[in-house]
């Protein structure tokens, strides 16, 4: 079995954590280890990429000051969804990863959510964690292309939709550009969030589509 995920750069003594304390990943790590579909070899490119993206996610969700970020090339970093708007590091800190990577749709409105409210929303839904794994890596640095799986258990109500207890998954592709120090210069994510949102809102294809609340 592969090792636990490694999220680097969590030990800065003066780090400005969003909630005032260093985050703890024990619960989601347990879910990840129990339910992941891939067992990447220690030291493999797949494991390196997986840990790098998990480190970015940790900084994205919990570090409030760009000075504390170590996973990205701060001067050039961008992130985008499906070839759309490119957000920079300041955007990432302000808007948050959920809002950047869900954007506007009939089932989710990023402009109606803040960084904090979006994280609170999904943490309440996925109480035992929203786990993420790399499936397959197609190319190595500097341009890393790979597929991924993101999943959680529908344990808490989502905006009036009652929890079902089912596992909800999403799949997608990603291209990450890194520099010689393996710092991320860009993240380009490609996936369709709507099947995931349809599960959370109990919306059936062909029915009147609810507007995001």
N, C-alpha and C positions, 0 to 999 in steps of 0.2 A: 504493500500500500504506500502511496506517495505521502510526503510529509505535509504537515499543516501549512496553510498559506502563510506567506511572510509579507507583512505590510511594513515597509521600511520607513524610516524618518519619523518614528513616533516618540522618540526619546528626547526631544528638545526641551530643555528646562524652562525656557521662556516662551514656549509656543502659546499663541492665543487661540485656545480651543473655543469653538462656537458655543458650547454649553458649559464652559468653565472647567472642564476636566477632560483627561485623555479618554478616548472611546475604548470600549471593551468589545472584542469580537468573538468571545467564547461561544455564545449561543449560535451565531450564524456559522462559525467554523464547525461546530458540531453537526449542523444541518448539512453543510457542504460535504463533510467527510462521509456522512451516512448516505447521502442521496445523489452525489455526483455520478455521472455516467462514464467519465474518463479517469484513468489512473496514469498520469504522466510520470515518466521516470524523473527521479531527482536530477537536477542539472540540465534537463532537456530544454530546448527552445520553448516548447509549450509551457513548461512550468515557469520559465523566466518571464514570458509574456503575461501569463496569468497573474503572477505576483506584481509585475509592473502596473498592470491595469488596476489591480486591487489597491495598490499604493495610491495611485491617482484618485480612485474613488474615496479612499479614506481622507485624503487631503481635500478633495472637492466637498465632501460632506461635513468636515469638521474643522478645517483650518480657515480662520477669518482674515489673516494677514498674508498677502502675497510673499512677504519676506520669509515666511516660514515654509513655503512650498519648496520641495526638493526634487519632485518627480518630473517636472516639466522645464523646458527651455523658456523661461519667462518672457523674454523679449519677442518671441515669435509664435508662442503657443496659440493654437486655435482648435475649436471643436465644432463639428457640424453634424446635422442629421439629414440623411438622404440627399446630399448635395446642396442643401439649403444654406441659410445664413451661417456665417462663421463667427462664433463667439470667441472673445479673447479671455485672458486670465481674470481680469476684473469682472467681466460678465459672468464667468464661471462662479466666482465667489459670491457675487450679488444675486444672480438668478437661480443658481443651483442646478445640479445635474438632471434631476427629474424634469424641470421646466425646459431645459435646453433640449432634452432628448425625447420629450413627448410633444412639445409645441402645441399648436392649435388644432383641434379636431372637434367634431360634433360631440365626442364623448369625454374630452378633456380640454380645459382652457388654461394654458400656462399664464395668461395675463391676469387671471383671477386668483392665482396662487402665488405665494411668496416662496422663497427658498425654504423657510422654516415650515410653513403650512404644508408644502408638498411632501417634505420628509415626515412630518407628523402623520399625514394622511396614510402614507404607505407603510410606515412603521406600525400603525394601528392595525392595518389589514394583515400584514405579514409579521405576526408577533414573534415567531421563532426565526425570523430572518428572511431576507430576500437574497438567496445565494446566486452566485455567478461562476461559470466555468468556461474555460477555453475548450473548444471541441477539436479543431484541427488548424494547424498553422501551415500556410501555403508558401510563405516567403520570409526570409530572415532580414535582419537590419541591413540598410536603414529604413526600408519600407516593408513593414510587417503586415501581412494580410492573413486574417484568420476568421473562423466562425466561432460563435459563442451560444451559450444557453443561460437563461436567467429564470429562476423559478422560486416560488414560495407557496405556503399553504394559506388558503383563504380563511383566516381565523377570526378576523375582526370585520365589522360591517364597513362597507364602502359607500359613503354618501347616501345612506338610506337603503342600499342593497344588503340584505342579510348575508352573513358569512355562510359558506357552504361546506367548509372543511376540505374542499378539493385542492389538489395541487394545480397551480396555474403556471404555465410556462410561456416563455417567449424565446424566439431564436432569431439570430441575425448575423451579419457580417461586419467586419471592421477593418480599416486600414489605419495603422499607426505609424507615423514617421518619427524616427528617433535620431539624435545626433551621436557623435562618437562616444559620448559619456552615457548613452542609453537614457538620456532625458527626452521626454516626449515633446515633439515640436508640433504635431497635429494629430487629432483623432477624428476620423471620418466614419461615422456609424451609419449602417444601412439596415433597416428593418421596418416592418409594419406594426405599429403599436395597437392597431384596432382590434385584432383578435383577442389580445390580452384585455383591453378595455371592455370588449363585449362580454367577457366572462365576469368582470367586476361589476358591470352595470346590469347584467342579466338581459342584455339586449339581443334579440333574435333577428337574424337577417330577414328582411322583408317587412319587419314591423316599423312603425314610425320611429325615427331615430331621435332619442332625447338630446336636447342641447346640454352641454356641460354645465353643471350647477356651480 
